[in-house]
Each structure stands twice: as structure tokens, then as C-alpha cells.
Amino acid sequence: MPRSKRKAATQDFQKKKTKLGRKARPDNFTNTTVKHKQVFVPDQSRSAEQLSSTQTGLPLGDLLSRTRHHNFNTRTAAFNALTNAVKFRNATAHSALILAPALGISAAAFGLGDETPAVRTASHNFLLSLWRFVSDVRPFRSIVSTALLACLSHIRLDIRLHSARALIALLGVQRISAEQLFAETANPLESLCDMLSVTTGTKGRTVVLDAVYAICGNSSRNSVAHQSQTPSRDRTPRQRTELSSVEATLSFYYHRPRSTVTNLRGIPLCSRLSVQLATTLISRVANLTTECFPLAETRRDPAKVALLQSATQTLHQIVTMSVANVDHKPVERALILWSEEDNGARFSAPDVNLARTAIHLGMFDVCREFIISAMKVKSSVGDFEACVAEYMKGCDDVSQVLETWATRFETAAREGNMSLLSRSMKICDVVLEREDRDKTVLWQLLTCIPLAVQACTRGRKDISAEAPSNITGLIDLFSRSYRRLAGRKQDEDELEALVRKLIDVVCTQTAAFGLEEKSVDEIVGIVVAAGLITSDAVVSFVGQCFASEKAPLAERFLMGVEAVVMNNGEERLRAVAMARTLLEVNGGVSASLRSQLQRIEAAVF
């Protein structure tokens, strides 16, 4: 028979066996852990079509939550969908992101430090798209600046370089200045200075240098704009003391009191540089410039050319904005190496940046040969004319540079090279403002200006289209040069001959038809001072003004004629005869011009 199975008696209290290596919990132990799950409550007041994005069909909130998904493909797709929602201006998603951009900017700023390059690029594009459309980005500056500073100090170099690119792009949009962006956080130049010492690739160094230049250039532009727009107010002695103490003692740190942050909002980032950090930054940028010498080898590699361009423009910007007690010896060594090379026959934008840096430091001997040799070349680069103007303002001995520039101006006038002529005219104001004016250069200018005006008007049917701006500048230059040389009896005949040339060019070719009133007044003043207001060319030109219904132009010339009538002399008689002739020939003139001619005719002898 089978054995009968009996049920074991159940015990009221059973002793649990503990596993090996674990201690038994006490009898009064209470488990306090809390487990929770996110509850998703769908929005029933709106339809799914209203909440959908542009292409994916997912709600906007779902896309924002997917930007922190564990899968990088999902994160990338979410950022791309958000970017499309902003770009394509979907009726609901676009309005929701623009009107309430805090969640979108936070998600994009968090994505800048992602470990996957594709996610960083997608978040970067989304942040730029949203940054352009938001009306006021200042409330969100702390979010973006904190994320950028965290990425600039990241342990991974690729994340740091990508954050530098994002910084360049954000400042390039010009929605907010660098001072406003980093007003409540640390100065990013410290992290960028550290990156220059650890970055080895040419492209990586170029990105870091461009980021430094973007911050410094943005700071200088906004500081100048702020000074020009904001009226100057006298500070109290206490306010001046507080501001000077903040500028002198401030160094880089990440946690600042609220009062210090408030005082720093009007101070440019570069003036907040400590002397030690500014010296280090200048030294590292100057060393990068030195590595690019000799220039003959650098110009064969486009990547090295880009590095040299970024290094030189950044160096010039930092040296210009740094305080006086910063050590500039590395910069001086780089400039001396640059001057020892044969860079006159072929020059580029880096050469101009180095020359401007040398001029700012007062090293005029270093860049003199470069400026003279560069002006002999017909082509020009960027800010070369500004470089020559700075040299003429700062240097005492500019005789060689003036002679070379005058020859350049004369060549452009005789050949009719309008591009070269326009570039050469930018230095004319500096030439005339110098106290030690060279009479030879002024005579050379006066000789060339009629030829330059003729070059502006040659072969143009519509004079008022492009040439008036150049002609106006030339006539103004002629007037100022004429006033400098007028009053010397030994030069009267030569000055009269030059004025006759100008009258022939302006009046014969009807170039004055497209001039402004200021330029016409300049011509009338020159002609009256030279005693040629009643010359045959002027009389014929006034008659053409009557025939062409250019009454305002004729009136301005007749004002000069009327001024001559008030004086005694032979020209007074010619002015009266001119008025009588014009009244007889032109019977259909306006009432104002007729009364003006009658006043001239009725002059009492």
C-alpha cells in the first residue's frame, strides 16, 4: 500500500535563514524606501494635432523629454525635430517655443555637454535657431553662460572645443554682448587661456583663438557703443574709488557677491583681466604667432594660414585692450622676427594685424619698411589704410610714408583706378590734420585731384549713380588743401591754374549736376577766392543749369556772383555783364532767379 502523506503542522513563528555574508536585521527594523513612477496625464483640452511638432507628430513636451533619453539617436532626433519646429514656424510648436523658451534653452544648454558629437551638434543648432527668434534673451543668459563655462572646463577636449564654437556662434548672432552674457558668472577667458596650453592641433587652436577674439572684439564694440549712446555723468568720489578698487583687485573666481556682480555689469570683460592672466594670455598667443615663422612655409598650408590669421588678430585685440603694466616682451620678440622677413612683395591680413600691433606698442621702426613696400602694391588688404592712418597719427617722422602715399594717390588718379583711389582717399584726413604739414605733398594732392575727378566722371552716362560720393570727397579735399596754400603770392599763378583745371573738369563734363549742396558750396567758395566766378566756363555752366532746369544749382553759383558784386574791382563789372547776358538769353527763368539776376544787374557803381 502506498505510504500515506501527512501534512506537517504549521508553526506560528518561522525563523528565516540568513544568507551567507549578510547580517540578520533586527526585529524592529522598518523599511523607509519610497518607490515612485511618473504619471503621464494627457492634455485632453487640446487635440493631438495642435500639440504636434512639424514633422514627427510627437507632442512638444515629449520632444523636450526625449532630449535626455538614454539613447543618443533618440536625443539627436529630438533636437533635430525641435530645430525644424523653430525654423519652419509651425503654428503651435513655434509659438510655444518662442513665447516660453526657458525649457527649450535649458534642454539645448544641457545638450552642449553631451558625450556624443551628433547630439552636441544638434543641440547647438537648436540653441542658435531659438536664440535668433527670442525677442529678449537676457533673462536666460545665466542658463547659457553656466552651461558654456561648464563645457569650457570639461575633462574632454572635444567637448571644450565644441563649446568654444558655440560661444563664437552665440556672440556672432549679436543678440547680447559678452559682458551681459557673463555678467553673473566667471570670465570665460580663463578657461580659453588654459585650452591654449593643452590644445595641440592647428584647427583646435584656431577655434580657441577665434573664441578669444570673439569675446574681446564683442567687448570693445559694445563698450564703444555704450560710451557713445550713454551720456557722461560725473561720478562721486566714493563711486570712483569703489569702481577703481574693483578694476584693480578683481581676479578670476566663480563665486562672487551680489554687490560685486552689480558693479561689474558696466565693465568690459578684458578690463576684468588680472595682470597675471592677461600676461599669460598674451604670451601664449604670441608664442603661437612665433611658431608660424617663417611665413614662406606657413603660406603653403591653408590650415596654418588660418591659425596665423586668428593668432595675429587676437593678439592685436588683446594688446589694444590690456592694461599698461602687462608684459609685452613676447609680442616684441614676435614683431622683430616678423620684420626680419622679406614680407614686402607679398602681404596679407596677418601682416596688417602685426603692423597695427607694432604701431600700438610704439615700435614704428619695425613696421616702416612694411608699410612703404605694401603701398607700392596696387592690391590692398582689409584694414591696411587704417593701419597707415594710425602710423601717421602716432609717428613723428612720416616723410617717407607721405611721399610713398602721395605717389600711390597720383598713380591711381592718372590711371583712373577707382578702387585704389577710394582706398587712398581714406588717409587724406590724417595728412591734412598733421601739424607739420608737408607743402610738397599738398601741392601733389592739388595737382592730382582734377585728374581724379575726371576719372570718376569718365565714361559714365548717369553721374548721380555711383560717382558723387567720390567726387564729393575729392572736392572737399581740394578745398581744404587750397585753403592751406592760399595767401602766398609766389603761388598765386599755380593755384589759379589748378582751379581752372577743376572748373573745366566739373563744369565742362556737367559733373556738378549730381553733387550735394555742400560740395557745390565748396566749389563756389574756391572759384570766388580765386577770382574766377565770372570765367567763361562758369558762365556757360550756369546757362546749362538754366537750360536743364537745375534752378537750385544755378542759384548757388549766382550767390557767389552776387557776393563778388558787393566788392570793388574788375570782376564786379564782369559779374554785372554776366547777369545782363543771362537775363537776355534765358527769358523763362523762375521768379526767384530773375530777382537775383536783377539785383546783380542793378548794382550801383
Protein Blocks (a to p, Z undefined) as FASTA:
>chain_A
ZZddddddddfbdcddddehiacddfkbccfbdcddddddddfkbcfklmpcfknopafk
lmmmmmmcfblklmmmmmmmmmmmmmnopaklmmmmmmmmmlmmmmmmmmmmpcbfklmm
mmmmmmmmmmmmpmblklmmmmmmmmmmmmmmpfblklmmmmmmmmmmmmmnopacfklm
mmmmccfklmmmmmmmmpmbfklmmmmmmmmmmmmmmmmmmmmmmmmmpccddddfklmm
mmmmmmmmpccdfbdcfklmmmmmmpcfklmpcfklmmmmmmmmmmmmmmmpcfklmmmp
mklmmmmmmmmmmmmmmmmmmcfkbcfklmmmmmmmmmmpccklpccfklmmmmmmmmmn
opaklmmmmmmmmmmpmbdchjlmmmmmmmmmmpmblmlmmmmmmmmmmmmmmnopaklm
mmmmmmmmmmmmpmblcfklmmmmmmmmmmmmmmmmgopablmlmmmmmmmmmmmmmmmm
mmmmgoiaklmmmmmmmmmmmmmmmmmnommmmpcfklmmmmmmmmmmnopmmgmklmmm
mmmmmmnopmklmmmmmmmmmmmmmpgcjklmmmmmmmmmmmmmmmmbcfklmmmmmmmm
mpcZZ
